Amino acid sequence: MLKFYEPSGNFSPVSFLYFLLTSIIVLPLLALIYTYLIWYIPFVYVNLFITIGFGFAVGFAINFMVIKLGKVRNKTLATIFGVLSGLIALYFSWAVWVDLVFNVGEVYGTSRIGIATSNIKFFQVVQLALHPKELFLIIMEINESGTWGFGSTTVSGIFLAIIWIIEALIVLVLSVLAPIGQSTIPFCEHDNKWFKENELPAFNLISNPNEFIGYIENHNSDAFKELTKVPNSGESDHSIFTLYSSKKGENYLSIENKKMKKNSKGETEFDGNEFITYAMITSDFKQILLEK
């Protein structure tokens, strides 16, 4: 029977300290950058990608600063950290944005598109952040009148609220992806360290994944005999083998098939299918793969 890695559910108490430090230092900085970008870039579609980037940035910050350094192997706790970080980042973003509205200056542009100059006042932002009730009341007032629009139509009310909700959902969902992923990566409880990750050079596509899994399950090295390296993996179907090893001698393997295709623009893309995730393998199997 093929065995797979299961997170222990443990975590280091220091992860809470890392979360606190990240929340008061890193997340406000990310929120500041994000808010200035969406303020000064008056293109809705561009702002959508900026919001996506913001969500990933928040998730990456929590993933590295809290989950990885804090050695969190608990999926539930990682999810909580991710959601809280998304909420905190959004909250700081709102404080910055409201202050930009307060300090708006000249408007430059045309009747179709324009940019309103503004800059925050640091202590004013701090005051807003420290008084959530007042901040939300101001946001509700802004929602009624709106601050931007399309052409001569100002976006406000329910429609603006829906846009804000979508923005929040994007950030919250993306902020938990990386933390959850990191919390499930193999961790050696004996050494109190994450397993060493080693992505091997690309091999040929595994044509029969189920048969391949059967070989590994039965400790049959024939599984690796037909493997050959693919020199130009960016131009053909291939598979990616990732080894996870500990000093104690434990080894896990993940395998992803990548099939090449062309998109509507004629550009090369790959459809990925990870058919083995963190499967335990013997040291002999590991050595065979490393010698390929």
C-alpha positions in Angstrom: 0.0 0.0 0.0 1.4 3.4 -1.0 1.9 5.7 1.9 1.6 9.4 1.7 2.8 12.2 3.9 0.3 13.5 6.5 1.0 16.8 8.3 1.4 16.3 12.1 -0.9 19.3 12.9 1.9 20.8 15.1 3.2 24.3 15.0 5.7 26.5 16.8 4.3 29.0 19.3 6.7 31.6 17.8 4.5 31.5 14.7 2.1 33.8 16.5 4.9 36.3 17.2 5.9 36.2 13.5 2.2 36.8 12.6 2.0 39.8 14.8 5.2 41.3 13.4 4.1 40.6 9.8 0.7 42.2 10.6 2.1 45.5 11.9 5.0 45.9 9.6 4.7 44.0 6.3 1.0 44.0 5.7 0.6 47.8 6.1 3.4 48.4 3.6 1.8 46.0 1.1 -1.6 47.8 1.7 0.0 51.2 1.1 1.6 50.1 -2.2 -1.6 48.4 -3.4 -3.8 51.4 -2.5 -1.6 53.9 -4.2 -1.5 51.7 -7.4 -5.2 51.4 -7.7 -5.7 55.1 -6.9 -3.3 56.4 -9.6 -4.0 53.7 -12.3 -7.6 54.5 -13.6 -8.1 51.3 -15.5 -10.5 48.8 -14.1 -9.0 45.8 -15.8 -5.5 46.7 -14.8 -6.7 47.2 -11.2 -8.2 43.7 -11.3 -4.7 42.3 -11.9 -3.2 44.6 -9.2 -5.8 43.2 -6.8 -4.8 39.7 -7.7 -1.2 40.6 -7.2 -2.0 42.1 -3.8 -3.7 38.9 -2.7 -0.7 36.7 -3.8 1.7 39.1 -2.1 -0.2 38.9 1.2 -0.3 35.1 0.9 3.4 35.0 0.1 4.3 37.2 3.1 2.3 35.0 5.5 3.6 31.9 3.9 7.3 32.8 4.3 7.2 34.9 7.5 4.7 32.8 9.5 4.0 29.3 8.1 7.6 28.5 6.9 9.6 30.2 9.6 7.0 29.4 12.3 7.0 25.8 11.2 3.2 25.5 11.0 2.2 22.0 10.0 -1.5 22.6 10.8 -3.7 23.2 7.8 -6.5 24.8 9.9 -4.1 27.2 11.6 -2.5 28.1 8.3 -6.0 28.8 6.9 -6.8 31.1 9.8 -3.5 32.9 9.5 -4.2 33.4 5.8 -7.7 34.7 6.2 -6.7 37.0 9.1 -3.8 38.4 7.0 -6.1 39.1 4.1 -8.6 40.9 6.4 -5.8 42.9 8.1 -4.3 43.9 4.7 -7.7 45.0 3.4 -8.4 47.0 6.6 -5.1 48.9 6.3 -5.8 49.4 2.6 -9.2 51.0 3.5 -7.6 53.3 6.0 -5.1 54.5 3.4 -7.8 54.8 0.7 -10.1 56.9 2.9 -7.2 59.2 3.7 -6.5 59.6 0.0 -10.1 60.6 -0.5 -9.8 63.2 2.4 -6.7 64.7 0.8 -7.7 64.7 -2.8 -6.4 67.6 -4.9 -6.3 68.5 -8.5 -7.9 66.3 -11.1 -6.1 65.7 -14.4 -7.4 64.1 -17.6 -10.3 64.2 -19.9 -14.1 63.8 -19.6 -13.6 60.0 -20.2 -10.7 59.3 -17.9 -8.9 61.2 -15.2 -6.6 61.0 -12.1 -7.1 62.9 -8.9 -3.9 63.7 -7.1 -3.7 62.9 -3.4 -1.2 61.9 -0.7 -1.8 60.4 2.7 -1.0 62.1 6.0 0.6 59.4 8.1 -0.9 60.2 11.5 -4.3 60.7 9.9 -4.1 57.2 8.5 -3.1 55.9 12.0 -6.1 57.6 13.5 -8.4 56.1 11.0 -6.9 52.6 11.6 -7.3 53.0 15.3 -11.0 53.9 15.1 -12.7 51.1 13.0 -16.2 52.3 13.8 -15.6 55.8 12.5 -13.7 54.3 9.5 -16.6 52.1 8.5 -19.1 55.0 8.8 -17.0 57.1 6.5 -16.8 54.2 4.0 -20.6 53.9 4.1 -20.9 57.6 3.3 -18.4 57.3 0.4 -20.4 54.3 -0.9 -23.6 56.5 -1.1 -21.9 59.2 -3.2 -19.1 57.3 -5.0 -15.6 58.6 -6.0 -15.2 57.2 -9.5 -17.3 56.1 -12.5 -17.6 55.3 -16.2 -17.9 58.4 -18.4 -20.6 60.6 -16.8 -21.9 57.8 -14.6 -20.7 57.6 -11.0 -20.4 54.2 -9.4 -22.1 54.1 -6.0 -24.5 52.2 -3.8 -25.1 48.5 -4.3 -23.1 48.2 -7.4 -20.0 49.8 -5.7 -20.5 47.5 -2.7 -20.6 44.5 -5.0 -17.3 45.6 -6.5 -15.8 46.0 -3.0 -17.0 42.5 -2.0 -15.5 41.0 -5.1 -12.2 42.7 -4.4 -12.2 41.4 -0.8 -13.0 37.9 -1.9 -10.1 37.9 -4.4 -7.7 39.0 -1.7 -9.0 36.6 0.9 -9.0 33.6 -1.3 -5.5 34.2 -2.7 -4.1 35.0 0.7 -4.8 31.5 2.0 -3.5 29.5 -1.0 0.3 29.7 -0.3 -0.1 29.2 3.5 -2.2 26.1 3.1 0.2 24.7 0.5 3.2 25.3 2.7 1.6 23.7 5.8 1.2 20.4 3.9 4.8 20.1 2.6 6.7 17.3 4.3 8.3 18.2 7.6 10.6 16.1 9.7 9.4 16.1 13.3 12.6 14.4 14.5 14.9 17.1 13.0 12.3 19.9 13.5 13.0 21.0 9.9 11.2 21.1 6.6 12.3 18.4 4.2 14.8 19.4 1.6 13.0 20.0 -1.7 14.7 19.0 -4.9 13.0 19.4 -8.3 14.7 17.1 -10.8 15.4 17.9 -14.5 12.3 17.2 -16.6 11.6 13.6 -17.7 9.4 12.2 -20.4 5.6 12.3 -19.9 4.3 9.3 -17.9 1.9 7.8 -20.3 0.2 5.5 -17.8 0.1 7.1 -14.4 -1.9 4.3 -12.7 0.6 1.7 -13.8 3.5 3.9 -12.7 1.8 4.3 -9.2 1.5 0.5 -9.1 5.2 0.0 -9.7 6.1 2.4 -6.9 3.5 0.8 -4.6 5.1 -2.7 -5.2 8.7 -1.3 -4.8 9.4 -2.2 -8.4 12.2 -0.2 -9.9 11.0 -0.9 -13.4 8.9 2.3 -12.9 12.1 4.3 -13.6 13.7 2.3 -16.3 11.9 4.1 -19.2 12.5 7.6 -17.8 14.6 9.8 -20.0 15.5 13.5 -19.6 13.7 16.0 -21.8 16.3 18.7 -22.8 13.7 21.3 -24.1 10.9 20.8 -21.6 9.4 24.2 -22.6 8.6 22.8 -26.1 7.2 19.3 -25.5 5.2 17.1 -23.1 7.1 16.2 -20.0 6.9 15.2 -16.3 8.3 16.9 -13.2 9.6 14.9 -10.3 10.1 16.6 -7.0 11.9 14.9 -4.2 11.6 15.7 -0.5 14.3 14.3 1.8 15.3 14.5 5.4 18.6 13.8 7.2 16.8 11.0 8.9 16.6 9.2 5.6 12.9 9.6 4.9 11.9 10.4 1.3 8.7 11.6 -0.4 8.0 12.1 -4.1 5.6 14.2 -6.1 5.1 13.7 -9.9 3.3 16.1 -12.2 2.5 15.4 -15.9 2.7 18.5 -18.1 1.0 18.3 -21.5 1.8 21.0 -24.0 -1.0 22.9 -25.9 -1.4 26.1 -27.9 -3.7 28.8 -26.7 -5.9 31.1 -28.9 -2.9 33.3 -29.5 -0.7 30.4 -30.7 1.4 30.6 -27.5 2.7 27.5 -25.7 0.9 26.5 -22.5 1.0 23.4 -20.3 -1.9 21.5 -18.6 -0.6 20.1 -15.3 -1.8 16.9 -13.6 -0.1 16.0 -10.3 -1.0 12.3 -10.0 1.4 11.6 -7.1 1.7 14.0 -4.1 4.1 13.4 -1.3 4.3 9.6 -1.7 6.8 7.8 0.5 9.6 6.1 -1.5 12.7 4.1 -0.5 16.2 5.5 -0.4 17.0 3.1 -3.3 14.3 4.7 -5.5 15.6 8.1 -4.6 19.1 7.2 -5.6 17.9 5.8 -9.0 16.1 9.0 -9.7 19.2 11.1 -8.8 21.4 9.1 -11.1 19.0 9.4 -14.1 
